[in-house]
Amino acid sequence: MRDFVDLLDRCPTGPRMEIGVLSGHSLAIIARHPGTTYGVDSFEGMAEPSKYDIVDGVNNYPKGRLSVPMSRVSSYLAAQGVKASLVKGFVPEILGSLPQGPFAFVHLDIDHYEPTLAALDWLFPRMLPGGILLCDDWFENQDFLAARAINEVATSRPLTGTRGRKAWWVI
């Protein structure tokens, strides 16, 4: 978590976003920093997995898993004394209706391959200079789930840094 906060502190002032909110804990940290904050999630759990989300016949993130109602996230944020605009929808379908940026900081944590790849493609041209695009669920040699998408993008846009399960670009 310390790396997360350090990166957040280093980014420029401006709109921030988290895609993949779950319970809202990291969104609350993001919302404590200057700038408008958006939280994007289906609030219905995971979408249908693709072939790159299933390994040896097993999918740890089946459709509907990790569902947290929007009302519970809203209550949590209010209890933390922070504000964020919550946007309900599945990636990539929701991307066209989101604010177009530019964004100072984005935390991407949606686990599956296809929505992670779509979000990365959508986000890069919408980042402020010096903005930070931080991804969760990165593993250097993993070729499935979100790590596959992050590693694919990193072949043409080298990562700025990694630590543990986090990987990021400073734009």
Z-matrix of the N, CA and C atoms (Angstrom, degrees):
N
C 1 1.452
C 2 1.532 1 110.76
N 3 1.326 2 116.76 1 -30.95
C 4 1.464 3 119.69 2 -179.40
C 5 1.527 4 111.31 3 -60.66
N 6 1.336 5 118.02 4 -42.50
C 7 1.463 6 121.09 5 177.25
C 8 1.525 7 110.86 6 -60.62
N 9 1.312 8 115.92 7 -41.16
C 10 1.462 9 122.25 8 179.04
C 11 1.527 10 109.61 9 -56.40
N 12 1.316 11 117.41 10 -51.00
C 13 1.461 12 122.43 11 -178.52
C 14 1.529 13 110.60 12 -67.36
N 15 1.327 14 118.30 13 -40.12
C 16 1.465 15 121.09 14 177.69
C 17 1.524 16 111.31 15 -59.98
N 18 1.325 17 117.01 16 -43.54
C 19 1.461 18 120.42 17 178.25
C 20 1.522 19 110.87 18 -65.92
N 21 1.292 20 116.84 19 -42.02
C 22 1.461 21 121.70 20 178.47
C 23 1.523 22 110.49 21 -61.03
N 24 1.321 23 117.27 22 -40.46
C 25 1.466 24 121.69 23 178.39
C 26 1.525 25 112.58 24 -67.11
N 27 1.332 26 117.73 25 -27.00
C 28 1.472 27 122.24 26 -176.97
C 29 1.523 28 114.07 27 -84.87
N 30 1.311 29 117.24 28 -17.78
C 31 1.465 30 118.28 29 -173.91
C 32 1.529 31 110.62 30 -78.80
N 33 1.341 32 116.59 31 160.04
C 34 1.458 33 119.56 32 179.59
C 35 1.528 34 111.54 33 -68.04
N 36 1.310 35 116.11 34 165.75
C 37 1.459 36 120.92 35 174.67
C 38 1.523 37 108.20 36 -72.10
N 39 1.292 38 116.52 37 138.95
C 40 1.459 39 121.03 38 178.11
C 41 1.510 40 110.33 39 157.28
N 42 1.321 41 116.39 40 -179.39
C 43 1.463 42 121.10 41 -178.68
C 44 1.530 43 111.74 42 -58.80
N 45 1.315 44 113.75 43 144.16
C 46 1.463 45 121.50 44 179.39
C 47 1.522 46 108.74 45 -125.54
N 48 1.317 47 114.93 46 154.79
C 49 1.461 48 118.89 47 -178.55
C 50 1.516 49 110.08 48 -147.65
N 51 1.320 50 114.13 49 146.01
C 52 1.463 51 120.41 50 167.60
C 53 1.515 52 106.87 51 -122.63
N 54 1.319 53 115.72 52 128.66
C 55 1.460 54 121.51 53 175.65
C 56 1.519 55 106.29 54 -111.16
N 57 1.316 56 115.37 55 110.89
C 58 1.456 57 123.00 56 -173.03
C 59 1.518 58 108.33 57 103.34
N 60 1.307 59 116.62 58 76.18
C 61 1.466 60 123.70 59 -169.38
C 62 1.529 61 113.29 60 -84.20
N 63 1.309 62 117.49 61 -34.04
C 64 1.468 63 124.14 62 -173.32
C 65 1.523 64 110.34 63 51.49
N 66 1.319 65 119.67 64 -112.75
C 67 1.476 66 121.47 65 -175.79
C 68 1.519 67 113.27 66 -91.54
N 69 1.329 68 118.22 67 -9.46
C 70 1.455 69 121.12 68 176.49
C 71 1.513 70 115.63 69 96.43
N 72 1.330 71 119.00 70 4.03
C 73 1.470 72 120.62 71 -177.04
C 74 1.525 73 112.28 72 -63.04
N 75 1.326 74 118.29 73 -50.46
C 76 1.459 75 118.97 74 179.66
C 77 1.527 76 110.98 75 -73.08
N 78 1.325 77 118.18 76 -30.09
C 79 1.462 78 120.92 77 175.96
C 80 1.527 79 110.55 78 -61.70
N 81 1.318 80 117.53 79 -38.23
C 82 1.469 81 121.10 80 177.60
C 83 1.528 82 110.88 81 -63.03
N 84 1.319 83 117.48 82 -37.90
C 85 1.468 84 120.69 83 177.62
C 86 1.526 85 109.72 84 -66.36
N 87 1.317 86 116.81 85 -43.56
C 88 1.460 87 121.27 86 178.93
C 89 1.529 88 110.04 87 -61.51
N 90 1.312 89 117.21 88 -42.38
C 91 1.471 90 122.13 89 -175.90
C 92 1.522 91 113.02 90 -69.38
N 93 1.310 92 118.80 91 -13.15
C 94 1.474 93 121.54 92 176.64
C 95 1.528 94 112.33 93 -77.56
N 96 1.316 95 116.97 94 -9.25
C 97 1.468 96 121.91 95 -177.97
C 98 1.526 97 110.21 96 -99.08
N 99 1.330 98 117.79 97 159.14
C 100 1.467 99 120.78 98 -177.04
C 101 1.526 100 112.82 99 -61.76
N 102 1.304 101 115.73 100 143.97
C 103 1.462 102 121.49 101 177.99
C 104 1.509 103 111.76 102 111.90
N 105 1.296 104 115.34 103 155.64
C 106 1.462 105 121.93 104 176.30
C 107 1.522 106 108.88 105 -65.35
N 108 1.316 107 116.51 106 141.53
C 109 1.464 108 120.80 107 -179.01
C 110 1.522 109 110.04 108 -121.51
N 111 1.335 110 115.03 109 134.35
C 112 1.461 111 121.93 110 177.53
C 113 1.519 112 108.80 111 -119.07
N 114 1.319 113 115.60 112 141.53
C 115 1.458 114 121.81 113 174.11
C 116 1.518 115 109.17 114 -122.00
N 117 1.313 116 116.93 115 119.85
C 118 1.466 117 122.62 116 -175.65
C 119 1.523 118 109.03 117 -113.11
N 120 1.309 119 115.67 118 127.50
C 121 1.469 120 120.45 119 -179.94
C 122 1.522 121 108.16 120 -161.81
N 123 1.319 122 116.38 121 157.40
C 124 1.465 123 119.80 122 174.40
C 125 1.524 124 110.37 123 -73.66
N 126 1.327 125 115.97 124 -28.39
C 127 1.457 126 123.48 125 -173.38
C 128 1.533 127 110.82 126 57.20
N 129 1.341 128 115.23 127 17.14
C 130 1.469 129 122.87 128 176.24
C 131 1.519 130 110.87 129 -125.04
N 132 1.306 131 116.94 130 6.62
C 133 1.456 132 120.86 131 -177.83
C 134 1.509 133 111.55 132 90.17
N 135 1.297 134 115.57 133 -166.78
C 136 1.464 135 122.75 134 -174.54
C 137 1.526 136 111.31 135 -69.63
N 138 1.335 137 114.93 136 150.43
C 139 1.462 138 121.84 137 172.66
C 140 1.537 139 108.61 138 -78.98
N 141 1.304 140 115.47 139 179.13
C 142 1.468 141 120.75 140 176.29
C 143 1.531 142 108.66 141 -63.49
N 144 1.337 143 118.59 142 130.73
C 145 1.468 144 120.68 143 -178.90
C 146 1.534 145 111.59 144 -72.22
N 147 1.328 146 114.83 145 153.73
C 148 1.470 147 120.93 146 174.61
C 149 1.528 148 108.77 147 -96.61
N 150 1.322 149 116.29 148 179.88
C 151 1.460 150 120.29 149 -179.93
C 152 1.529 151 111.58 150 -63.54
N 153 1.332 152 118.25 151 -24.37
C 154 1.465 153 120.98 152 -179.88
C 155 1.528 154 112.83 153 -85.80
N 156 1.327 155 116.11 154 1.90
C 157 1.462 156 120.91 155 177.95
C 158 1.521 157 111.86 156 -105.41
N 159 1.322 158 115.75 157 1.87
C 160 1.460 159 121.71 158 -178.21
C 161 1.524 160 108.18 159 -119.89
N 162 1.314 161 116.87 160 124.75
C 163 1.462 162 121.64 161 -178.52
C 164 1.528 163 108.42 162 -122.95
N 165 1.314 164 115.78 163 124.48
C 166 1.466 165 121.56 164 -178.80
C 167 1.527 166 111.18 165 51.86
N 168 1.340 167 115.59 166 39.54
C 169 1.455 168 121.39 167 177.50
C 170 1.517 169 114.86 168 78.33
N 171 1.319 170 117.73 169 4.41
C 172 1.467 171 121.32 170 -176.93
C 173 1.526 172 110.26 171 -115.24
N 174 1.315 173 115.15 172 135.06
C 175 1.470 174 120.80 173 173.00
C 176 1.509 175 107.97 174 -124.74
N 177 1.328 176 115.78 175 117.88
C 178 1.466 177 120.14 176 179.34
C 179 1.513 178 112.84 177 -81.79
N 180 1.340 179 117.07 178 -6.53
C 181 1.463 180 121.37 179 -179.59
C 182 1.524 181 110.29 180 -128.13
N 183 1.333 182 118.11 181 66.01
C 184 1.461 183 120.32 182 -179.15
C 185 1.532 184 111.65 183 -70.88
N 186 1.307 185 114.99 184 164.23
C 187 1.461 186 121.44 185 179.53
C 188 1.533 187 110.05 186 -51.14
N 189 1.336 188 115.58 187 129.97
C 190 1.461 189 122.17 188 177.43
C 191 1.520 190 115.36 189 91.90
N 192 1.327 191 117.64 190 -16.38
C 193 1.468 192 119.38 191 179.79
C 194 1.530 193 110.24 192 -67.15
N 195 1.307 194 117.40 193 150.17
C 196 1.463 195 125.33 194 178.51
C 197 1.529 196 112.13 195 68.24
N 198 1.312 197 116.47 196 35.30
C 199 1.463 198 121.10 197 178.25
C 200 1.525 199 110.66 198 -82.79
N 201 1.327 200 116.32 199 124.98
C 202 1.463 201 122.66 200 174.05
C 203 1.519 202 106.19 201 -131.97
N 204 1.338 203 118.49 202 122.33
C 205 1.464 204 120.49 203 -177.67
C 206 1.535 205 112.39 204 -61.59
N 207 1.324 206 115.52 205 145.25
C 208 1.454 207 121.56 206 179.23
C 209 1.533 208 110.90 207 -56.50
N 210 1.322 209 117.31 208 -38.01
C 211 1.465 210 120.41 209 -178.63
C 212 1.528 211 111.35 210 -62.32
N 213 1.316 212 116.63 211 -35.35
C 214 1.467 213 119.68 212 178.22
C 215 1.534 214 111.20 213 -69.11
N 216 1.323 215 117.00 214 -39.07
C 217 1.461 216 121.02 215 177.27
C 218 1.524 217 109.51 216 -65.86
N 219 1.321 218 117.12 217 -44.52
C 220 1.475 219 121.23 218 178.13
C 221 1.517 220 110.94 219 -58.07
N 222 1.317 221 116.97 220 -43.65
C 223 1.469 222 121.37 221 179.27
C 224 1.522 223 111.07 222 -63.68
N 225 1.313 224 116.13 223 -41.47
C 226 1.463 225 120.13 224 179.13
C 227 1.528 226 110.68 225 -62.67
N 228 1.323 227 116.83 226 -46.89
C 229 1.463 228 120.45 227 -179.87
C 230 1.530 229 110.71 228 -60.81
N 231 1.325 230 116.64 229 -43.17
C 232 1.472 231 120.56 230 178.93
C 233 1.527 232 110.63 231 -61.87
N 234 1.321 233 116.79 232 -41.29
C 235 1.466 234 120.81 233 179.28
C 236 1.531 235 111.25 234 -64.77
N 237 1.337 236 116.59 235 -27.66
C 238 1.463 237 121.48 236 177.81
C 239 1.529 238 111.91 237 -84.38
N 240 1.320 239 116.62 238 -7.49
C 241 1.458 240 121.37 239 179.71
C 242 1.515 241 114.24 240 74.11
N 243 1.335 242 116.90 241 29.05
C 244 1.471 243 121.15 242 179.73
C 245 1.528 244 109.71 243 -125.38
N 246 1.331 245 114.57 244 161.61
C 247 1.458 246 120.60 245 -179.86
C 248 1.519 247 110.19 246 -123.98
N 249 1.313 248 114.54 247 140.48
C 250 1.464 249 121.72 248 174.12
C 251 1.517 250 106.84 249 -149.87
N 252 1.321 251 116.06 250 143.34
C 253 1.459 252 121.12 251 174.19
C 254 1.518 253 107.59 252 -82.81
N 255 1.317 254 116.37 253 119.30
C 256 1.458 255 120.67 254 179.82
C 257 1.521 256 109.49 255 -93.26
N 258 1.328 257 115.80 256 134.75
C 259 1.452 258 122.73 257 -178.42
C 260 1.521 259 107.64 258 -124.48
N 261 1.339 260 115.52 259 123.36
C 262 1.462 261 121.26 260 -176.10
C 263 1.523 262 110.90 261 -96.69
N 264 1.325 263 115.90 262 128.90
C 265 1.448 264 120.31 263 175.24
C 266 1.520 265 111.63 264 163.04
N 267 1.313 266 115.03 265 162.05
C 268 1.459 267 122.18 266 177.83
C 269 1.527 268 110.13 267 -92.60
N 270 1.320 269 116.34 268 140.02
C 271 1.462 270 122.31 269 171.48
C 272 1.524 271 106.25 270 -83.50
N 273 1.321 272 119.20 271 133.20
C 274 1.454 273 129.09 272 15.74
C 275 1.523 274 115.03 273 -95.40
N 276 1.329 275 119.09 274 -7.91
C 277 1.465 276 121.22 275 -174.50
C 278 1.527 277 113.11 276 -56.33
N 279 1.305 278 118.65 277 -35.34
C 280 1.467 279 122.60 278 -174.86
C 281 1.524 280 112.93 279 -78.62
N 282 1.309 281 119.08 280 -19.14
C 283 1.462 282 121.90 281 -171.80
C 284 1.524 283 113.82 282 -54.90
N 285 1.313 284 118.21 283 -41.18
C 286 1.460 285 121.68 284 -178.51
C 287 1.516 286 114.27 285 -65.01
N 288 1.322 287 117.71 286 -20.99
C 289 1.469 288 120.38 287 -178.34
C 290 1.531 289 112.75 288 -101.58
N 291 1.312 290 117.37 289 1.65
C 292 1.469 291 120.94 290 178.92
C 293 1.525 292 110.45 291 -81.11
N 294 1.336 293 117.00 292 159.09
C 295 1.462 294 119.23 293 171.58
C 296 1.526 295 108.94 294 -54.99
N 297 1.302 296 117.01 295 143.77
C 298 1.462 297 121.55 296 -172.25
C 299 1.522 298 114.40 297 -88.66
N 300 1.341 299 117.32 298 2.74
C 301 1.453 300 120.18 299 177.68
C 302 1.505 301 111.49 300 82.54
N 303 1.312 302 117.35 301 -162.43
C 304 1.463 303 126.65 302 8.10
C 305 1.524 304 111.91 303 -76.92
N 306 1.327 305 115.21 304 153.55
C 307 1.455 306 122.60 305 -176.53
C 308 1.522 307 110.96 306 -106.96
N 309 1.316 308 115.06 307 143.12
C 310 1.461 309 121.70 308 177.50
C 311 1.528 310 111.08 309 -85.77
N 312 1.335 311 115.84 310 -31.70
C 313 1.469 312 120.69 311 -175.62
C 314 1.516 313 107.88 312 -152.89
N 315 1.323 314 116.25 313 134.89
C 316 1.460 315 121.50 314 173.16
C 317 1.519 316 108.02 315 -136.26
N 318 1.329 317 115.14 316 131.83
C 319 1.463 318 121.89 317 172.85
C 320 1.521 319 106.47 318 -108.72
N 321 1.320 320 116.37 319 118.91
C 322 1.457 321 123.17 320 -176.74
C 323 1.523 322 109.27 321 -109.18
N 324 1.327 323 115.75 322 118.60
C 325 1.464 324 120.68 323 -175.90
C 326 1.525 325 109.64 324 -146.49
N 327 1.337 326 115.92 325 72.98
C 328 1.464 327 118.78 326 -177.67
C 329 1.531 328 113.72 327 -120.44
N 330 1.291 329 117.06 328 10.72
C 331 1.463 330 125.35 329 166.80
C 332 1.523 331 116.77 330 63.70
N 333 1.314 332 119.31 331 -48.63
C 334 1.463 333 121.14 332 -176.52
C 335 1.527 334 112.23 333 -78.69
N 336 1.333 335 114.68 334 154.07
C 337 1.460 336 122.27 335 -177.90
C 338 1.531 337 113.78 336 -63.23
N 339 1.333 338 117.72 337 -60.75
C 340 1.467 339 120.76 338 -171.17
C 341 1.533 340 113.31 339 -60.85
N 342 1.339 341 120.04 340 -46.78
C 343 1.467 342 117.63 341 178.59
C 344 1.533 343 112.66 342 -67.46
N 345 1.323 344 117.71 343 -31.54
C 346 1.466 345 119.85 344 176.97
C 347 1.521 346 110.09 345 -65.00
N 348 1.319 347 117.59 346 -45.88
C 349 1.459 348 121.13 347 178.99
C 350 1.529 349 110.88 348 -62.28
N 351 1.321 350 117.46 349 -45.00
C 352 1.472 351 121.19 350 179.06
C 353 1.525 352 110.72 351 -61.99
N 354 1.307 353 117.60 352 -42.78
C 355 1.469 354 121.04 353 179.89
C 356 1.527 355 110.88 354 -64.75
N 357 1.318 356 117.63 355 -43.03
C 358 1.466 357 120.14 356 178.95
C 359 1.532 358 110.74 357 -61.28
N 360 1.324 359 116.82 358 -46.33
C 361 1.468 360 120.45 359 178.70
C 362 1.524 361 110.91 360 -59.26
N 363 1.309 362 117.18 361 -39.95
C 364 1.467 363 122.42 362 -179.21
C 365 1.528 364 111.35 363 -71.60
N 366 1.319 365 117.22 364 -37.47
C 367 1.463 366 121.38 365 -173.00
C 368 1.522 367 115.00 366 -76.03
N 369 1.310 368 118.72 367 -41.17
C 370 1.466 369 120.11 368 -172.58
C 371 1.529 370 113.35 369 -49.95
N 372 1.323 371 119.98 370 -48.87
C 373 1.466 372 118.14 371 -179.48
C 374 1.534 373 113.60 372 -74.42
N 375 1.307 374 117.18 373 -3.07
C 376 1.468 375 121.25 374 -177.14
C 377 1.533 376 112.86 375 -110.06
N 378 1.305 377 116.98 376 16.87
C 379 1.465 378 121.44 377 -179.88
C 380 1.520 379 110.29 378 -100.45
N 381 1.334 380 116.24 379 143.56
C 382 1.466 381 121.70 380 173.45
C 383 1.527 382 110.03 381 -69.34
N 384 1.333 383 117.75 382 151.83
C 385 1.467 384 118.84 383 170.84
C 386 1.535 385 109.07 384 -58.20
N 387 1.311 386 116.76 385 130.82
C 388 1.458 387 121.67 386 -176.18
C 389 1.524 388 113.00 387 84.22
N 390 1.341 389 116.08 388 -3.91
C 391 1.465 390 120.35 389 178.20
C 392 1.514 391 111.26 390 -67.85
N 393 1.313 392 115.36 391 156.90
C 394 1.467 393 120.61 392 -176.33
C 395 1.517 394 109.95 393 -119.01
N 396 1.321 395 114.98 394 127.34
C 397 1.457 396 123.48 395 176.33
C 398 1.527 397 106.75 396 -110.52
N 399 1.316 398 115.77 397 106.74
C 400 1.458 399 123.25 398 -173.71
C 401 1.525 400 109.79 399 -107.79
N 402 1.316 401 116.36 400 129.26
C 403 1.466 402 121.80 401 -179.32
C 404 1.518 403 110.85 402 -114.54
N 405 1.298 404 115.48 403 141.53
C 406 1.457 405 122.32 404 173.62
C 407 1.529 406 107.83 405 -98.93
N 408 1.304 407 116.05 406 164.16
C 409 1.465 408 123.61 407 175.56
C 410 1.525 409 113.54 408 67.81
N 411 1.335 410 116.37 409 37.56
C 412 1.453 411 121.72 410 176.70
C 413 1.525 412 109.61 411 -94.92
N 414 1.329 413 114.55 412 135.31
C 415 1.463 414 122.50 413 173.52
C 416 1.526 415 105.88 414 -139.28
N 417 1.313 416 117.06 415 127.24
C 418 1.454 417 122.62 416 -169.51
C 419 1.527 418 114.59 417 -52.26
N 420 1.288 419 118.21 418 -47.09
C 421 1.464 420 120.12 419 -174.54
C 422 1.526 421 113.68 420 -108.14
N 423 1.292 422 117.41 421 17.49
C 424 1.466 423 120.74 422 -178.29
C 425 1.522 424 110.03 423 -86.44
N 426 1.321 425 116.84 424 132.15
C 427 1.463 426 119.78 425 -178.82
C 428 1.526 427 111.69 426 -115.60
N 429 1.306 428 116.44 427 36.81
C 430 1.452 429 121.79 428 175.27
C 431 1.529 430 108.99 429 -147.93
N 432 1.320 431 114.96 430 168.35
C 433 1.466 432 122.98 431 -177.13
C 434 1.537 433 110.82 432 55.48
N 435 1.306 434 117.78 433 -157.90
C 436 1.466 435 122.66 434 -176.63
C 437 1.522 436 112.07 435 -58.92
N 438 1.319 437 117.57 436 -34.69
C 439 1.466 438 120.70 437 -178.51
C 440 1.524 439 111.04 438 -57.95
N 441 1.305 440 118.15 439 -36.68
C 442 1.466 441 120.66 440 178.59
C 443 1.526 442 110.05 441 -60.62
N 444 1.325 443 117.19 442 -46.01
C 445 1.464 444 121.19 443 -179.72
C 446 1.527 445 110.85 444 -63.91
N 447 1.320 446 117.34 445 -45.26
C 448 1.464 447 121.42 446 179.89
C 449 1.520 448 110.06 447 -61.61
N 450 1.322 449 117.26 448 -45.47
C 451 1.464 450 121.40 449 -179.77
C 452 1.527 451 111.96 450 -65.86
N 453 1.336 452 117.63 451 -36.42
C 454 1.468 453 120.56 452 176.87
C 455 1.523 454 110.51 453 -62.59
N 456 1.334 455 116.57 454 -47.94
C 457 1.461 456 120.61 455 -179.55
C 458 1.526 457 110.28 456 -64.71
N 459 1.315 458 116.95 457 -36.92
C 460 1.474 459 121.05 458 -178.21
C 461 1.526 460 112.90 459 -65.66
N 462 1.330 461 118.39 460 -17.35
C 463 1.464 462 119.41 461 176.88
C 464 1.522 463 111.29 462 -68.66
N 465 1.327 464 117.90 463 -30.51
C 466 1.466 465 120.68 464 178.13
C 467 1.524 466 112.96 465 -105.83
N 468 1.313 467 117.38 466 -19.15
C 469 1.467 468 123.39 467 177.04
C 470 1.522 469 106.86 468 -129.71
N 471 1.320 470 118.26 469 89.18
C 472 1.470 471 119.78 470 -175.82
C 473 1.531 472 112.37 471 -55.34
N 474 1.309 473 114.77 472 138.78
C 475 1.463 474 121.14 473 177.95
C 476 1.528 475 110.02 474 -61.63
N 477 1.321 476 115.71 475 145.40
C 478 1.463 477 121.48 476 175.30
C 479 1.518 478 110.40 477 -80.43
N 480 1.347 479 116.26 478 -35.84
C 481 1.456 480 119.51 479 -179.18
C 482 1.511 481 112.22 480 -164.07
N 483 1.325 482 114.69 481 162.09
C 484 1.465 483 121.95 482 175.87
C 485 1.524 484 107.98 483 -145.51
N 486 1.286 485 115.00 484 151.52
C 487 1.468 486 121.35 485 171.37
C 488 1.517 487 106.93 486 -160.89
N 489 1.310 488 115.46 487 124.49
C 490 1.460 489 119.59 488 -178.80
C 491 1.522 490 109.63 489 57.88
N 492 1.332 491 116.25 490 -127.29
C 493 1.461 492 121.89 491 179.85
C 494 1.516 493 113.76 492 -91.22
N 495 1.309 494 117.69 493 8.89
C 496 1.468 495 122.21 494 -178.14
C 497 1.518 496 110.33 495 -105.60
N 498 1.331 497 115.95 496 141.07
C 499 1.468 498 123.18 497 174.01
C 500 1.514 499 106.56 498 -137.72
N 501 1.352 500 115.94 499 146.00
C 502 1.453 501 117.78 500 -177.30
C 503 1.516 502 112.49 501 -148.34
N 504 1.328 503 111.70 502 159.68
C 505 1.439 504 122.12 503 172.84
C 506 1.522 505 107.64 504 -121.40
N 507 1.324 506 117.64 505 138.06
C 508 1.456 507 122.47 506 165.97
C 509 1.517 508 104.21 507 -102.12
N 510 1.284 509 116.56 508 120.60
C 511 1.470 510 122.00 509 -171.61
C 512 1.522 511 110.97 510 -83.42
